[in-house]
Amino acid sequence: MRHPSDSSDAGSDGGPASGSSISVHVFSERLTELLQGQPDPETGKPYSSERMAAQLTGRGVRMSGTHMWHLRTGRAVPRLTEVVAFAEFFGVGLDFFDPAIAPELLAQWRLAGQLRSHGVEEVALRQLTDQFPEQDRPHVTDAILGVLQGFKALRAADGRGERDSSPPEQS
Protein backbone atom coordinates (compact mmCIF):
# COMPACT_ATOMS: atom_id res chain seq x y z
CA MET A 1 0.00 0.00 0.00
CA ARG A 2 1.31 3.44 -0.94
CA HIS A 3 1.79 6.14 1.61
CA PRO A 4 0.78 9.65 0.43
CA SER A 5 4.34 10.88 0.85
CA ASP A 6 5.64 8.32 -1.64
CA SER A 7 6.64 9.68 -5.02
CA SER A 8 3.89 9.07 -7.52
CA ASP A 9 2.50 10.02 -10.90
CA ALA A 10 -1.07 10.89 -11.70
CA GLY A 11 -2.59 8.20 -13.85
CA SER A 12 -3.69 8.95 -17.40
CA ASP A 13 -7.23 7.92 -16.50
CA GLY A 14 -7.48 10.87 -14.13
CA GLY A 15 -7.32 8.49 -11.21
CA PRO A 16 -4.85 8.49 -8.37
CA ALA A 17 -1.19 8.70 -9.03
CA SER A 18 0.63 5.53 -9.93
CA GLY A 19 4.33 5.82 -10.17
CA SER A 20 7.12 8.38 -10.81
CA SER A 21 7.40 12.13 -11.04
CA ILE A 22 4.73 13.86 -8.93
CA SER A 23 5.74 13.74 -5.29
CA VAL A 24 2.79 14.26 -2.93
CA HIS A 25 5.01 16.29 -0.62
CA VAL A 26 6.25 18.56 -3.43
CA PHE A 27 2.72 18.82 -4.85
CA SER A 28 1.31 20.00 -1.51
CA GLU A 29 4.15 22.52 -1.04
CA ARG A 30 3.73 23.94 -4.54
CA LEU A 31 -0.06 23.99 -4.26
CA THR A 32 0.24 25.90 -0.99
CA GLU A 33 2.62 28.33 -2.69
CA LEU A 34 0.10 28.91 -5.48
CA LEU A 35 -2.73 29.42 -3.03
CA GLN A 36 -0.75 31.94 -0.98
CA GLY A 37 0.89 33.64 -3.96
CA GLN A 38 -2.30 34.43 -5.87
CA PRO A 39 -4.99 35.58 -3.47
CA ASP A 40 -8.70 35.15 -4.03
CA PRO A 41 -9.78 38.30 -5.90
CA GLU A 42 -13.03 38.44 -3.94
CA THR A 43 -11.39 38.48 -0.52
CA GLY A 44 -7.82 39.58 -1.18
CA LYS A 45 -6.72 36.70 1.07
CA PRO A 46 -5.29 33.29 0.20
CA TYR A 47 -7.88 30.80 -1.04
CA SER A 48 -9.43 28.68 1.70
CA SER A 49 -9.77 24.96 1.02
CA GLU A 50 -13.56 25.37 0.71
CA ARG A 51 -13.30 28.31 -1.69
CA MET A 52 -10.69 26.63 -3.89
CA ALA A 53 -12.75 23.43 -4.02
CA ALA A 54 -15.77 25.48 -5.10
CA GLN A 55 -13.69 27.19 -7.83
CA LEU A 56 -12.55 23.85 -9.27
CA THR A 57 -16.01 22.32 -8.97
CA GLY A 58 -17.31 25.32 -10.94
CA ARG A 59 -14.80 24.42 -13.65
CA GLY A 60 -15.98 20.81 -13.85
CA VAL A 61 -13.55 19.13 -11.42
CA ARG A 62 -15.65 17.94 -8.48
CA MET A 63 -13.87 18.42 -5.19
CA SER A 64 -14.86 18.79 -1.56
CA GLY A 65 -13.26 21.20 0.86
CA THR A 66 -12.01 18.22 2.85
CA HIS A 67 -10.30 16.66 -0.17
CA MET A 68 -8.78 20.03 -1.02
CA TRP A 69 -7.40 20.27 2.51
CA HIS A 70 -5.98 16.75 2.16
CA LEU A 71 -4.23 17.79 -1.07
CA ARG A 72 -2.83 20.92 0.61
CA THR A 73 -1.47 18.98 3.54
CA GLY A 74 -0.05 16.01 1.60
CA ARG A 75 -2.64 13.58 2.93
CA ALA A 76 -4.08 12.76 -0.50
CA VAL A 77 -2.54 11.73 -3.80
CA PRO A 78 -3.63 14.16 -6.55
CA ARG A 79 -5.41 12.81 -9.61
CA LEU A 80 -4.23 13.94 -13.04
CA THR A 81 -7.46 15.87 -13.56
CA GLU A 82 -6.79 17.78 -10.34
CA VAL A 83 -3.17 18.58 -11.22
CA VAL A 84 -4.28 19.84 -14.64
CA ALA A 85 -7.11 21.89 -13.09
CA PHE A 86 -4.76 23.60 -10.61
CA ALA A 87 -2.20 24.32 -13.33
CA GLU A 88 -4.87 25.85 -15.57
CA PHE A 89 -6.50 27.81 -12.76
CA PHE A 90 -3.22 29.37 -11.64
CA GLY A 91 -1.72 29.70 -15.12
CA VAL A 92 1.33 27.51 -14.57
CA GLY A 93 2.65 24.57 -16.55
CA LEU A 94 2.23 21.04 -15.26
CA ASP A 95 5.98 20.99 -14.72
CA PHE A 96 5.47 23.46 -11.87
CA PHE A 97 4.52 20.41 -9.78
CA ASP A 98 7.52 18.37 -10.95
CA PRO A 99 10.04 17.86 -8.12
CA ALA A 100 12.87 17.95 -10.69
CA ILE A 101 12.09 21.49 -11.85
CA ALA A 102 15.16 23.67 -11.56
CA PRO A 103 15.18 26.03 -8.56
CA GLU A 104 15.92 29.00 -10.84
CA LEU A 105 12.68 28.39 -12.76
CA LEU A 106 10.77 28.31 -9.50
CA ALA A 107 12.45 31.58 -8.50
CA GLN A 108 11.37 33.13 -11.81
CA TRP A 109 7.79 31.99 -11.25
CA ARG A 110 7.83 33.45 -7.73
CA LEU A 111 9.14 36.78 -9.03
CA ALA A 112 6.49 36.87 -11.75
CA GLY A 113 3.83 36.25 -9.11
CA GLN A 114 5.14 39.09 -6.97
CA LEU A 115 5.20 41.43 -9.96
CA ARG A 116 1.69 40.38 -10.93
CA SER A 117 0.44 41.16 -7.46
CA HIS A 118 1.86 44.66 -7.82
CA GLY A 119 0.05 45.33 -11.09
CA VAL A 120 3.13 45.23 -13.33
CA GLU A 121 1.22 43.62 -16.20
CA GLU A 122 -1.28 46.47 -16.24
CA VAL A 123 1.50 49.05 -16.14
CA ALA A 124 3.32 47.38 -19.04
CA LEU A 125 0.13 47.22 -21.10
CA ARG A 126 -0.59 50.85 -20.34
CA GLN A 127 2.88 51.85 -21.54
CA LEU A 128 2.35 49.94 -24.78
CA THR A 129 -1.10 51.42 -25.41
CA ASP A 130 -0.47 55.02 -24.32
CA GLN A 131 0.63 55.98 -27.83
CA PHE A 132 -2.83 55.15 -29.22
CA PRO A 133 -5.97 57.29 -29.02
CA GLU A 134 -8.07 56.62 -25.91
CA GLN A 135 -10.94 55.03 -27.84
CA ASP A 136 -8.55 52.51 -29.49
CA ARG A 137 -6.77 51.39 -26.31
CA PRO A 138 -9.16 48.58 -25.34
CA HIS A 139 -8.83 47.08 -28.84
CA VAL A 140 -5.04 47.40 -28.79
CA THR A 141 -4.91 45.78 -25.35
CA ASP A 142 -7.06 42.87 -26.59
CA ALA A 143 -4.82 42.49 -29.64
CA ILE A 144 -1.64 42.41 -27.53
CA LEU A 145 -3.13 39.84 -25.15
CA GLY A 146 -4.28 37.77 -28.15
CA VAL A 147 -0.79 37.76 -29.63
CA LEU A 148 0.68 36.70 -26.28
CA GLN A 149 -1.86 33.88 -25.92
CA GLY A 150 -1.13 32.78 -29.50
CA PHE A 151 2.58 32.74 -28.74
CA LYS A 152 2.00 30.59 -25.64
CA ALA A 153 -0.13 28.19 -27.70
CA LEU A 154 2.60 27.92 -30.35
CA ARG A 155 5.22 27.22 -27.69
CA ALA A 156 3.01 24.53 -26.20
CA ALA A 157 2.40 22.99 -29.64
CA ASP A 158 6.15 23.07 -30.27
CA GLY A 159 6.58 21.08 -27.08
CA ARG A 160 8.79 23.77 -25.58
CA GLY A 161 6.31 24.94 -22.92
CA GLU A 162 7.52 26.65 -19.76
CA ARG A 163 10.85 24.89 -19.32
CA ASP A 164 12.64 25.74 -22.57
CA SER A 165 12.89 29.43 -23.29
CA SER A 166 15.46 29.06 -26.08
CA PRO A 167 14.51 30.21 -29.58
CA PRO A 168 13.59 27.55 -32.15
CA GLU A 169 16.45 26.17 -34.22
CA GLN A 170 16.83 27.68 -37.69
CA SER A 171 16.64 25.24 -40.59
C-alpha positions in Angstrom: 0.0 0.0 0.0 1.3 3.4 -0.9 1.8 6.1 1.6 0.8 9.7 0.4 4.3 10.9 0.9 5.6 8.3 -1.6 6.6 9.7 -5.0 3.9 9.1 -7.5 2.5 10.0 -10.9 -1.1 10.9 -11.7 -2.6 8.2 -13.9 -3.7 8.9 -17.4 -7.2 7.9 -16.5 -7.5 10.9 -14.1 -7.3 8.5 -11.2 -4.8 8.5 -8.4 -1.2 8.7 -9.0 0.6 5.5 -9.9 4.3 5.8 -10.2 7.1 8.4 -10.8 7.4 12.1 -11.0 4.7 13.9 -8.9 5.7 13.7 -5.3 2.8 14.3 -2.9 5.0 16.3 -0.6 6.2 18.6 -3.4 2.7 18.8 -4.8 1.3 20.0 -1.5 4.2 22.5 -1.0 3.7 23.9 -4.5 -0.1 24.0 -4.3 0.2 25.9 -1.0 2.6 28.3 -2.7 0.1 28.9 -5.5 -2.7 29.4 -3.0 -0.7 31.9 -1.0 0.9 33.6 -4.0 -2.3 34.4 -5.9 -5.0 35.6 -3.5 -8.7 35.2 -4.0 -9.8 38.3 -5.9 -13.0 38.4 -3.9 -11.4 38.5 -0.5 -7.8 39.6 -1.2 -6.7 36.7 1.1 -5.3 33.3 0.2 -7.9 30.8 -1.0 -9.4 28.7 1.7 -9.8 25.0 1.0 -13.6 25.4 0.7 -13.3 28.3 -1.7 -10.7 26.6 -3.9 -12.7 23.4 -4.0 -15.8 25.5 -5.1 -13.7 27.2 -7.8 -12.5 23.9 -9.3 -16.0 22.3 -9.0 -17.3 25.3 -10.9 -14.8 24.4 -13.6 -16.0 20.8 -13.8 -13.6 19.1 -11.4 -15.6 17.9 -8.5 -13.9 18.4 -5.2 -14.9 18.8 -1.6 -13.3 21.2 0.9 -12.0 18.2 2.8 -10.3 16.7 -0.2 -8.8 20.0 -1.0 -7.4 20.3 2.5 -6.0 16.8 2.2 -4.2 17.8 -1.1 -2.8 20.9 0.6 -1.5 19.0 3.5 -0.1 16.0 1.6 -2.6 13.6 2.9 -4.1 12.8 -0.5 -2.5 11.7 -3.8 -3.6 14.2 -6.5 -5.4 12.8 -9.6 -4.2 13.9 -13.0 -7.5 15.9 -13.6 -6.8 17.8 -10.3 -3.2 18.6 -11.2 -4.3 19.8 -14.6 -7.1 21.9 -13.1 -4.8 23.6 -10.6 -2.2 24.3 -13.3 -4.9 25.9 -15.6 -6.5 27.8 -12.8 -3.2 29.4 -11.6 -1.7 29.7 -15.1 1.3 27.5 -14.6 2.7 24.6 -16.6 2.2 21.0 -15.3 6.0 21.0 -14.7 5.5 23.5 -11.9 4.5 20.4 -9.8 7.5 18.4 -10.9 10.0 17.9 -8.1 12.9 17.9 -10.7 12.1 21.5 -11.9 15.2 23.7 -11.6 15.2 26.0 -8.6 15.9 29.0 -10.8 12.7 28.4 -12.8 10.8 28.3 -9.5 12.5 31.6 -8.5 11.4 33.1 -11.8 7.8 32.0 -11.3 7.8 33.4 -7.7 9.1 36.8 -9.0 6.5 36.9 -11.7 3.8 36.3 -9.1 5.1 39.1 -7.0 5.2 41.4 -10.0 1.7 40.4 -10.9 0.4 41.2 -7.5 1.9 44.7 -7.8 0.0 45.3 -11.1 3.1 45.2 -13.3 1.2 43.6 -16.2 -1.3 46.5 -16.2 1.5 49.1 -16.1 3.3 47.4 -19.0 0.1 47.2 -21.1 -0.6 50.9 -20.3 2.9 51.9 -21.5 2.3 49.9 -24.8 -1.1 51.4 -25.4 -0.5 55.0 -24.3 0.6 56.0 -27.8 -2.8 55.2 -29.2 -6.0 57.3 -29.0 -8.1 56.6 -25.9 -10.9 55.0 -27.8 -8.5 52.5 -29.5 -6.8 51.4 -26.3 -9.2 48.6 -25.3 -8.8 47.1 -28.8 -5.0 47.4 -28.8 -4.9 45.8 -25.3 -7.1 42.9 -26.6 -4.8 42.5 -29.6 -1.6 42.4 -27.5 -3.1 39.8 -25.2 -4.3 37.8 -28.1 -0.8 37.8 -29.6 0.7 36.7 -26.3 -1.9 33.9 -25.9 -1.1 32.8 -29.5 2.6 32.7 -28.7 2.0 30.6 -25.6 -0.1 28.2 -27.7 2.6 27.9 -30.4 5.2 27.2 -27.7 3.0 24.5 -26.2 2.4 23.0 -29.6 6.2 23.1 -30.3 6.6 21.1 -27.1 8.8 23.8 -25.6 6.3 24.9 -22.9 7.5 26.7 -19.8 10.9 24.9 -19.3 12.6 25.7 -22.6 12.9 29.4 -23.3 15.5 29.1 -26.1 14.5 30.2 -29.6 13.6 27.5 -32.2 16.4 26.2 -34.2 16.8 27.7 -37.7 16.6 25.2 -40.6 
